[in-house]
Every structure is written in structure tokens, then in C-alpha cells.
């Protein structure tokens, strides 16, 4: 039997700024946010206490519940537009006191786990500067609102730090959906959904753009605090189940979500992958089927995706193959699920407060 402490150590936490913002937003819209908190496994005390850290999975679930209740498919993006970056504390001030935007980008990549341990940011240099978001200890397919929130906050933050309205060259998201005019106008660059990576890329010309609030003395002091905070963060937060899920998710649309391909992507042999999953009481087939089931429900809720497109996204040969498997697992067809989902979304919000 596995030591339960090992499992606890793999649960990534976040500062909870986005959850608190979402709570206030939902309450202002008339939703019973406390009910949604309980459904997500969170408490009112965690929302009231700005120093309380939340499980990233619970924060993602809370955002999903609010988006469903408010029927707001752009919840994360909308929340980002009213976000005060000072609420994340130390990380904001170390960025704001940096000398150039290049320095700020390097530091957000290094210290982002202080704010959210479930996301790792890495900077890629070359002909373009890339800032990539990687999920750690959390299944990427569960989320769309948190990642859209942080991506928009990143762009807003760069504009605010430099007092310039520049844009990224390209912004991409792993999850699938249509580009909306609202987001297109905000980003003002090539915007892609259904990509292989969550990333913003910039021209190298931005590297030396000065930060308007640069303060080298304050920055030096704050970096020391950030390094201390980073040293106290636990790092064993990426169980193999989530690593496998995140690897499978980007291979599914290409029809390459086989065990050999996934093992290769993770840098290990098929045998090692089997053994590592078994240590968590899992099998590759079980992880694959559960992931497909979750993604099917999410995709079917998006009326902009045809059944045949969903079948492709899930790695099926055609819509008929997908429908056959889906009905065998759920008892109803994908089209019936979509009809039920559409009817539910058009009903008055059951969670709305009186």
C-alpha cells in the first residue's frame, strides 16, 4: 500500500487570487457562490483569507462551475480584464521593479510556481521569444478558464509594465474551441486553439523595452525573497497519471495516442511507463479511456464543434466509430448528449440565489 503522504505531496497548490476574483464575480451576478465553493471542495474561509492556498484542481473545478452557472464560456478571459496584478503580491513587485521586459519575462518563468504550483513557465529563445505554460500535477484537459485567465494577464501585464500597447506575435492554447471576436480584438495577433502547446511568442525586439517602474535596489531585495519562497516550495508534484494524460491529450487528434508514442514523448520505455502507472494503480488503457470520456463531454458542450470534428479530436477514425463507443459507455448517442446539454444551458440557473 502506498504511503498517503506521497499522494498529498503531489497535490499542487495556488495562491487562489483567481478563485477569489471568481467568487466575487459570481456573487455580483447573483449566483450562490458558496454552493459552488462546496461543490469544488473549497471553503468560505479559504476565500476570506488571502494567505490561504488552494488546491489547483479545486480552483479549476470552481471556475468551471461558475462558468457553467453563469453560462460564460469566456469566464477566465473576462476575469482577467478586471484583475489587479498587485493581488499576487511578491511576484508582481519583482516584475514591476525589473529593468527590462526581458528580465521580467525571465523572472515570471522562474518564480511563477510561487503563485501557482500547477503551472510551470519556461522561456524559449531563438528567432522568437516563447513563454510556454506546462501543467504539473494537474491534468491539462480539465482546464480552459484558468489558462485563458493567466495568458491574458500575461499580455495585460506586459503592456502595463512597459506602458506600451504591443502585442505577441502568436498566442496558442491546447484546448479546442473557436476564436471569438472579443479575444481576437484583445490579443491583436494570430490566436490558435487546438495547438500542441500553451504559449505566447514575441519578437526579440521587445527584449530591451524598459519597465516604467524599474527599481534595481528594490528588485535585488525582492529577488532574494523570491528565491527563499521558491526554496520552500515542494517539488514532488507531478504523478505519472497527469504526465500521461497531458502527453495523450496532444497526441489524440493526430491518431498517435498509442502507448509506444506516449512513452517516447515522456522519455521512457513502454515497460517503464507500464510499471510507473501500475505503481499508482493505473493502466494505460484506463487512463486513455477516462481522458477520452472527459474530453467527449467537454467537446459536446461546444456547439461549434461537429460530431465528426470531435471524433477526430478524440483520435477515432470517424464519427460513426466515436458514436458507437460513446453510446456503449453512456447509453445515449453524442447527439442526444448535446441536446440534453443545450436544454440544460437554456434553463434558469439552478444555483442562483434568491
C-alpha positions as MATLAB code, in Angstrom:
seq = 'XXXXXXXXXXXXXXXXXXXXXXXXXXXXXXXXXXXXXXXXXXXXXXXXXXXXXXXXXXXXXXXXXXXXXXXXXXXXXXXXXXXXXXXXXXXXXXXXXXXXXXXXXXXXXXXXXXXXXXXXXXXXXXXXXXXXXXXXXXXXXXXXXXXXXXXXXXXXXXXXXXXXXXXXXXXXXXXXXXXXXXXXXXXXXXXXXXXXXXXXXXXXXXXXXXXXXXXXXXXXXXXXXXXXXXXXXXXXXXXXXXXXXXXXXXXXXXXXXXXXXXXXXXXXXXXXXXXXXXXXXXXXXXXXXXXXXXXXXXXXXXXXXXXXXXXXXXXXXXXXXXXXXXXXXXXXXXXXXXXXXXXXXXXXXXXXXX';
ca = [
       0.000    0.000    0.000;
       1.341    3.415   -0.963;
       2.133    5.964    1.705;
      -0.712    8.523    1.719;
       1.791   11.287    2.398;
       3.294   10.763   -1.045;
      -0.062   11.442   -2.667;
      -0.575   14.614   -0.601;
       2.865   15.866   -1.603;
       1.900   15.613   -5.271;
      -1.109   17.941   -4.980;
      -0.133   21.363   -6.355;
      -1.467   24.478   -4.676;
      -2.148   28.042   -5.811;
      -2.363   31.400   -4.096;
      -6.064   31.500   -5.010;
      -6.234   35.036   -6.424;
      -8.263   33.908   -9.438;
     -10.665   31.880   -7.264;
     -11.300   34.895   -5.029;
     -11.896   37.099   -8.051;
     -14.271   34.488   -9.491;
     -16.141   34.234   -6.185;
     -16.751   37.990   -6.094;
     -17.772   37.976   -9.769;
     -20.247   35.112   -9.326;
     -21.764   36.702   -6.228;
     -22.190   40.031   -8.045;
     -24.010   38.163  -10.833;
     -26.480   36.702   -8.327;
     -25.117   33.146   -8.187;
     -24.840   31.298   -4.892;
     -21.050   31.176   -4.860;
     -20.923   29.362   -1.523;
     -22.751   26.379   -3.020;
     -20.262   26.327   -5.871;
     -17.381   26.514   -3.403;
     -18.613   23.422   -1.590;
     -19.067   21.552   -4.868;
     -15.455   22.363   -5.721;
     -14.205   21.202   -2.316;
     -13.344   24.711   -1.123;
     -14.467   26.700    1.909;
     -15.586   30.259    2.510;
     -12.703   30.606    4.962;
     -10.193   29.941    2.182;
     -11.747   32.705    0.089;
     -11.789   35.164    3.010;
      -8.168   34.506    3.960;
      -5.834   35.991    1.296;
      -2.948   33.914    2.668;
      -4.792   30.597    2.334;
      -3.549   28.398   -0.509;
      -5.962   26.304   -2.564;
      -5.553   23.037   -4.429;
      -5.152   23.877   -8.114;
      -7.598   21.123   -9.120;
     -10.242   22.636   -6.827;
      -9.638   26.114   -8.235;
     -10.078   24.789  -11.777;
     -13.279   22.974  -10.788;
     -14.612   26.120   -9.117;
     -14.014   28.161  -12.271;
     -15.708   25.509  -14.399;
     -18.755   25.501  -12.103;
     -19.049   29.288  -12.191;
     -18.689   29.352  -15.987;
     -21.442   26.743  -16.285;
     -23.710   28.543  -13.826;
     -23.261   31.941  -15.493;
     -23.229   30.405  -18.986;
     -19.981   32.285  -19.632;
     -17.665   30.374  -21.944;
     -15.084   33.172  -21.655;
     -15.075   33.376  -17.859;
     -11.293   33.196  -17.441;
     -10.696   35.830  -20.101;
     -13.389   38.102  -18.658;
     -11.954   37.825  -15.145;
      -8.504   38.779  -16.432;
      -9.764   42.138  -17.681;
     -10.507   43.350  -14.135;
      -7.605   41.646  -12.368;
      -5.298   43.770  -10.231;
      -1.845   42.111  -10.502;
      -0.876   43.510   -7.104;
      -3.063   40.825   -5.533;
      -0.436   38.178   -6.351;
       1.967   40.058   -4.096;
       5.685   39.357   -4.291;
       5.768   38.120   -7.884;
       4.116   41.277   -9.220;
       6.537   43.592   -7.450;
       9.634   41.721   -8.558;
       8.403   42.036  -12.148;
       7.453   45.693  -11.766;
      10.899   46.571  -10.389;
      12.799   44.743  -13.161;
      14.863   46.778  -15.599;
      13.592   45.451  -18.953;
      10.762   43.312  -20.246;
      13.263   40.532  -20.932;
      14.204   40.496  -17.249;
      10.536   40.457  -16.256;
       9.772   37.526  -18.570;
      12.722   35.561  -17.198;
      11.568   36.157  -13.653;
       7.932   35.280  -14.248;
       9.193   31.991  -15.707;
      11.397   31.284  -12.706;
       9.058   32.375   -9.918;
       5.580   31.576  -11.275;
       5.291   28.481   -9.060;
       5.150   30.783   -6.037;
       1.716   31.850   -7.297;
       0.580   28.560   -8.866;
       2.453   25.279   -8.416;
       0.296   23.592  -11.057;
       1.795   25.621  -13.920;
       5.435   25.706  -14.951;
       6.547   28.525  -17.250;
       9.608   28.169  -19.430;
      11.216   30.731  -21.710;
      12.377   29.679  -25.164;
      14.848   31.875  -27.056;
      15.739   31.957  -30.749;
      14.275   33.810  -33.702;
      11.260   34.318  -31.443;
      10.929   34.524  -27.679;
       8.449   31.962  -26.404;
       6.866   31.719  -22.971;
       5.365   28.249  -22.557;
       2.850   27.115  -19.923;
       3.166   23.479  -18.810;
       0.773   21.823  -16.363;
       2.409   19.993  -13.457;
       0.475   17.586  -11.241;
      -2.786   18.688  -12.874;
      -4.439   17.241  -15.971;
      -4.443   19.940  -18.635;
      -7.710   18.733  -20.186;
      -9.635   19.700  -17.046;
      -8.929   23.371  -17.583;
      -9.673   26.155  -20.003;
     -10.621   29.153  -17.833;
      -7.517   29.260  -15.630;
      -5.127   29.084  -18.598;
      -7.093   31.718  -20.546;
      -7.010   33.923  -17.456;
      -3.241   33.686  -16.972;
      -2.455   34.120  -20.670;
      -4.500   37.323  -20.843;
      -2.985   38.528  -17.550;
       0.471   37.954  -19.034;
      -0.302   40.146  -22.054;
      -2.003   42.823  -19.942;
       0.914   42.735  -17.532;
       3.490   43.279  -20.288;
       1.506   46.252  -21.570;
       1.124   47.703  -18.113;
       4.777   47.224  -17.139;
       6.028   48.969  -20.300;
       3.157   51.411  -20.839;
       3.015   50.217  -24.457;
       0.206   48.505  -26.342;
       2.367   45.978  -28.124;
       1.139   42.504  -28.990;
       2.531   38.998  -29.041;
       3.363   37.505  -32.440;
       1.214   34.482  -31.662;
      -0.802   33.015  -28.770;
      -1.812   29.365  -28.718;
      -3.911   27.154  -26.444;
      -4.100   23.366  -26.260;
      -7.846   23.200  -25.661;
     -10.184   23.323  -28.633;
     -12.754   25.994  -29.414;
     -13.485   28.787  -31.848;
     -11.745   32.161  -31.703;
     -14.146   34.860  -30.530;
     -14.095   38.484  -31.790;
     -13.616   39.652  -28.197;
     -10.392   37.717  -27.697;
      -9.207   38.451  -31.223;
      -9.504   42.185  -30.559;
      -7.668   41.880  -27.238;
      -4.693   39.854  -28.455;
      -4.445   41.506  -31.906;
      -2.265   38.657  -33.151;
      -2.547   35.140  -34.513;
      -4.664   33.225  -31.982;
      -4.845   29.429  -32.181;
      -6.878   26.865  -30.269;
      -6.252   23.128  -30.512;
      -2.477   23.657  -30.618;
       0.203   21.336  -29.244;
       1.293   23.849  -26.620;
       0.034   26.736  -24.468;
       2.392   29.512  -25.458;
       2.859   33.191  -26.234;
       5.634   34.101  -28.654;
       7.209   37.537  -29.027;
       9.630   39.268  -31.333;
      13.173   39.613  -29.897;
      12.776   43.367  -30.409;
      10.747   43.538  -27.202;
      13.587   42.279  -25.024;
      15.107   45.654  -24.257;
      11.843   47.548  -23.789;
      12.233   49.263  -20.386;
       9.925   48.688  -17.437;
       8.477   52.058  -16.440;
       8.662   51.331  -12.694;
      12.168   49.795  -12.695;
      13.978   49.948   -9.355;
      17.242   47.944   -9.247;
      17.673   48.243   -5.465;
      14.158   47.065   -4.683;
      14.452   44.363   -7.338;
      17.581   42.919   -5.759;
      15.857   42.715   -2.390;
      12.700   41.135   -3.801;
      14.635   38.521   -5.771;
      16.163   37.335   -2.512;
      12.674   36.919   -1.042;
      11.529   35.076   -4.185;
      14.467   32.675   -4.000;
      13.631   31.940   -0.366;
       9.974   31.342   -1.234;
      10.964   29.094   -4.129;
      13.250   27.029   -1.902;
      10.328   26.280    0.434;
       8.023   25.009   -2.312;
       7.667   21.244   -2.560;
       8.669   19.940   -5.975;
       7.288   16.370   -5.983;
       4.034   17.390   -7.659;
       3.776   15.524  -10.936;
       2.304   12.000  -10.592;
       2.582    9.844  -13.679;
      -1.166    9.817  -14.263;
      -1.199   13.533  -15.044;
       2.001   13.331  -17.066;
       0.485   10.557  -19.167;
      -2.841   12.384  -19.562;
      -1.108   15.561  -20.702;
       1.006   13.595  -23.187;
      -2.003   11.702  -24.554;
      -4.120   14.847  -24.956;
      -1.866   16.425  -27.585;
      -1.419   13.127  -29.459;
      -5.112   12.218  -29.717;
      -6.026   14.423  -32.710;
      -3.105   13.015  -34.667;
      -4.199    9.404  -34.068;
      -0.889    8.732  -32.287;
      -2.102    8.175  -28.712;
      -0.573    4.713  -28.540;
       1.461    3.534  -25.612;
       4.761    3.476  -27.515;
       4.278    7.067  -28.699;
       3.343    8.311  -25.224;
       6.285    6.535  -23.612;
       8.622    8.065  -26.194;
       7.178   11.539  -25.579;
       7.823   11.078  -21.845;
      11.366    9.870  -22.481;
      10.939    6.327  -21.201;
      10.320    2.808  -22.437;
       6.875    1.223  -22.745;
       7.814   -1.158  -19.945;
       8.825    1.669  -17.614;
       5.616    3.550  -18.346;
       3.563    0.439  -17.553;
       5.416   -0.026  -14.273;
       5.095    3.632  -13.233;
       1.350    3.654  -13.919;
       0.925    0.374  -12.061;
       2.592    1.965   -9.025;
      -0.375    4.365   -8.974;
      -2.871    1.545   -9.518;
      -3.487    2.507  -13.154;
      -3.235    1.125  -16.673;
      -2.560    2.978  -19.902;
      -5.889    1.882  -21.402;
      -7.772    3.058  -18.311;
      -6.125    6.492  -18.413;
      -6.788    6.801  -22.154;
     -10.464    5.834  -21.880;
     -11.110    8.135  -18.913;
      -9.435   11.024  -20.715;
     -11.465   10.431  -23.867;
     -14.657   10.334  -21.810;
     -13.882   13.651  -20.099;
     -12.909   15.322  -23.361;
     -16.003   13.990  -25.144;
     -18.292   15.646  -22.588;
     -16.380   18.924  -22.835;
     -16.334   18.957  -26.652;
     -20.011   18.033  -26.939;
     -20.887   21.097  -24.861;
     -19.336   23.242  -27.606;
     -21.923   23.575  -30.376;
     -19.258   24.968  -32.665;
     -17.684   21.505  -32.960;
     -19.288   18.948  -35.273;
     -19.544   15.306  -34.230;
     -17.027   14.370  -36.910;
     -14.585   17.029  -35.648;
     -14.969   15.738  -32.092;
     -14.298   12.201  -33.319;
     -11.049   13.449  -34.897;
     -10.050   15.343  -31.754;
     -10.501   12.147  -29.730;
      -8.492   10.026  -32.129;
     -11.342    7.984  -33.658;
     -11.302    7.015  -37.331;
     -14.675    8.664  -37.989;
     -17.877    9.932  -36.356;
     -19.528    6.525  -36.512;
     -16.724    4.848  -34.541;
     -16.908    7.580  -31.903;
     -20.712    7.347  -31.638;
     -20.601    3.567  -31.242;
     -18.058    3.679  -28.400;
     -19.753    6.641  -26.731;
     -23.197    5.012  -26.738;
     -21.771    1.766  -25.381;
     -20.220    3.668  -22.476;
     -23.044    6.114  -21.698;
     -26.209    4.527  -23.081;
     -27.010    7.518  -25.290;
     -25.584    8.956  -28.506;
     -23.328   12.031  -28.708;
     -26.155   13.977  -30.394;
     -28.552   13.139  -27.549;
     -25.949   14.294  -25.031;
     -25.566   17.553  -26.928;
     -29.351   18.088  -26.974;
     -29.588   17.491  -23.224;
     -26.677   19.839  -22.580;
     -28.228   22.554  -24.750;
     -31.574   22.235  -22.936;
     -29.852   22.463  -19.559;
     -27.907   25.578  -20.525;
     -31.144   27.306  -21.534;
     -32.814   26.618  -18.197;
     -32.788   29.262  -15.401;
     -29.684   28.837  -13.240;
     -30.463   26.262  -10.591;
     -27.670   27.551   -8.373;
     -28.794   31.163   -8.441;
     -29.507   32.676   -5.037;
     -32.794   34.191   -4.179;
];
